[in-house]
């Protein structure tokens, strides 16, 4: 930025600023912030998949039966439990999930012990089986 004294007929000395360099700096900062900005969906704004049924009569049991896959760690490694059935690999779990109703969604409950890969395999099996809503549910340390 160049500041120099300029003579004027009315005043003897007048300061002028060269605004071109200030505008250049402003645009460079704007370009930097736009290029380094990360655009992702905030995880703290995820919508819950369970909603209360306000139309059901009080005391009446709902026919909502969620599909739950438990991921546990056993001596042989991570296993997938669907009800009382035990699956060792993702392909067998996917084949069993294909026959289930898809409207209620799928819940993957991960107990302490299995790796993140085992939980991701169960969630991918649900997606491969045709479930549009697959929800990760961490099991409590006592569960």
N, C-alpha and C positions, 0 to 999 in steps of 0.2 A: 504494500500500500504506500503510495507516494503522497506525501503532504508537502505542499510548497506554498509559498506566499505568492499571491497574485495581486497585482496592482489594479486598482479600479479608479475610475474618475472620481467617484464619490468618496471612497475611502482609499487611504494610501496602501494598506495591506489587508488582504483577505485570504483566509485559509481555504483550500479546496481539497477534498478527499477523492481519491480514485476508487470508485465503487465496483469496478470490474473485478478486481481481485477478491473483494469481499463476497461478491455474488458467486465467483468460482468456488471459493471455500464452502459456501452454503450448499451448493449443488453437489460438491464432492462428499460432504457429510450426509446429505440426503441419500445419495446413491449408496454410500457405505452402509447406512442403517437399513435400507431396503434390501440390499443383497445379503446381509448377514442375518436377517430376520428369519426365524424358523416358524413355519405355518403347520401346526398340528392341532388336533382336537384335544382340548384340555381334558385330562383324565378325571378331574374332580367334578365334571359335569355329565358323567355317564348316567343314563336313565335306568332306574330299577326295573327289573322284569316282573316283579311280583306286585300286583295291585289288589287292593281290597275290593271285594264284590259287594257293592252297596245295595244291589237288588235282591240278594238272597234273604230269606226270612231269618230272624234271629233264632239261634239254636239249631238250625238245619245244617246238616253237613253238606259241604260243597263236593261236587264231582271232580274237582281239580286234583289230578294225580300227576305230580311232576315226575319227569324221567330223570333219575339221579344215577350218575356213574361215580362210584367211589374209587379213588386212586390211593392204593396203600402200598407199603413196602413190606415184603415178606422175605424169607430166607432165600427164595429163588430169584428175587428181584422185584421190580414193580409189577403189580397186578391191577387189573380193572375189574371192579365188582358191579354188576348190574343185577340188583335184587340178590338172589342167592347163587347166581351164576358167576364163575370166575374166568377171566380171560387173561392170557399171558401176553398177547400181542395186539397191535392196533387193528390189523386186518380182521381178526376174529370179532373184535368189538364192533367194528364198522358193520360187519355182516349181521350181527345181532341187533344193532340200532336201526337198520333199514326197515324192519318190520314194525317199529313202534310208531304211535301217532306223533305227528310233528307240530301240532297246534300249540301244545303247552310248552314247548321248548325243552332244552336239555340243560341240566345242571351238572357240572363237574366239580365234585367235592374232593379236595385234595387233603389228605391227612398228613401229619408231620412225617418226614422221612423220604418220600420219593423225590426224584430230581425234577427240575423244571421241564426237562425234556419229556418225562412221563406225563406230566400235566398237559403239556402242549400236544402230545400224541393223542390223549383222550379228547381234547377239544377239537383237534383236526378230524378225528374219527366221527365226531358228531356232525361237523360240517360236511364231511364226505358222505354221511348217511342221509343228508338232506335237511338237517335242522337249520333253520335260519337264525334262531336265537340259541346261542350256546353261552352259558354263564358260568364263570369261574367262582367257586365258593370255597374259601379256606375253612377247613375243619378246625375246631378249637384244639388246643394242646391236650385236653382231657378226652376228646372225642375220637 
